């Protein structure tokens, strides 16, 4: 896919998500449950790309 990001960049962005999502929840943009679901989905996609199994 032409718009895919580099795997290392993807991993970095997923690693930064908790901080970014915390700010979004604090600002009232997202609810805590929404933020957790987004983080779960992002981690699942990253695991799929790397071939890792959930821990």
HELIX and SHEET records of a PDB file:
HELIX    1   1 UNK A    7  UNK A   26  1                                  20    
HELIX    2   2 UNK A   32  UNK A   50  1                                  19    
END                                                                             
